[in-house]
Amino acid sequence: MALPKIIPALADLTQDIAGPLPIELLQSWASGNQNATEAERLLDTYRRVGTVVASDTSGLSRLTEERDLLDVLALVSGPKQTVHGLGVAVGGRPIGIWTADNTEMYYPTSVPTRLVIDAMAEAQSRIARESPLRIGMCVHHGEFFEVGGGLYGLDAETVQRLAEDFADPGVVLVTRAIRNHLGDDASLELTPRPDLTEVHAPGVFGLSGTCGRPDLRADETPYPHPFPAEFFADLNALRLTADVDSLRRRIYDAYLRDRVIVFVAKAGAEGATGGLTALLDGFVDNALMETIVRVTMRAGDHVAGFGAGLAILTFDTPSESLEFADAVRTRFRENGVEVKIGIDRGPVLMFGNQRGSSGISGDPVNIASKLSEDAGAVGKIRISSRAIAGLPMPAGAEPFAVTVSRIALSGVEL
């Protein structure tokens, strides 16, 4: 099997970023009044006030076009460890599992806002010295809801969106809420970003000037990755060993498999906003989706990731995956849930993750994600050309061709 490549950007998959949702919360909401007052009451236990820093990797397109998957994973791992190590050192803690190329850290109100900013400025400085990659960051203070290990709510959406879509390489964005917490600290240079007013009306600033904490010793605890410990150790060793080819081959022999990937996304789940009632409704829908997939469809052994309105499954053959996709689409529709499904095939890394289920990384996951989340249509199944190759053309199939993130995708839609 040829060594796998990775498309010119890691998908920001939300698979396994958070743990299981509390059953008592779902039951209380599903059986209660389901209004704004009840939502506030039920979520009060999960309310957190503090500072959150989100980051996203920039520049992967240029650096990963010709690199194989392990090289990319090792490359992305370095900046994540820097953000985590310095963040933990000043009193922060990571949120969820850092599956893709983004990070999220929470800092309680006991951690001074200026200390958080200095630590993140220092992280940017060290990443610039140690890695060919650059990351964009956003620092925001607000009210968050920590449910099942993930952060939710309007403030969570704000910091994640600013980091992923608007923070340029090496930049630290700071929201008005953070600026207000800094008070009269004139030693910090913050430049207004009027171009982001429509994104976040209270105001956004860019950190400029010199600040940081060169004396700060980073915590060495590994960031919350989705890999087995032995795989993560080998991944880090790729940056140090003189015999890279032998180590790479050993890792691929242990973990590389050819699989068909089915990526299921709840229609309308991405970027949805609607207050706390919509948040709780989404939790219930996600639980329903997982019950349908794992129990009703008896597909638990095929599940590689689940969460936030997404399901990632693996199959041995395209025909088996297509049969499942058609059946699960019908079953979801019968339960009032519309989905978008993408299917691709190729070599992927498969391993047990920290929750015992099968983790997965590789180009086919990203392609199936793009066919589903980014380029999919509600209620449709999109199958890539390489996944459909060799199969009889399904009845009613229509060809498609689309470009997403500069990647040309083609296949058929059902």
Protein Blocks (a to p, Z undefined) as FASTA:
>chain_A
ZZddddfbdcddfehkbccddfklmmmmmmmnopaklmmmmmmmmpccddddddddehkl
mmmmmpcfklmmmmmmmmmmmmmmmmmmnopacehjdfblcdcddddfklcfklmmmmmm
mmmmmmmmmpcbdcdddddddddddeehiaedjklmmmmmmmmmmmcghiacddfklmmm
nmmalkbccdddfklmmmmmnopcddedjedjfkbccdfbdcddfbdfklmmmmmmmmmm
mblmlmmmmmmmmmgccddddddddehkgopaebjmlmmmmmmmmmmmmmmmmmmnopmm
mpgbgcehiacdddfbfklmmmmmmmmmmmmmmnopacddddddddddddddfkopacde
djklmmmmmmmmmmmcehiacddfklmgopacdehiacddddeehiacddddZZ
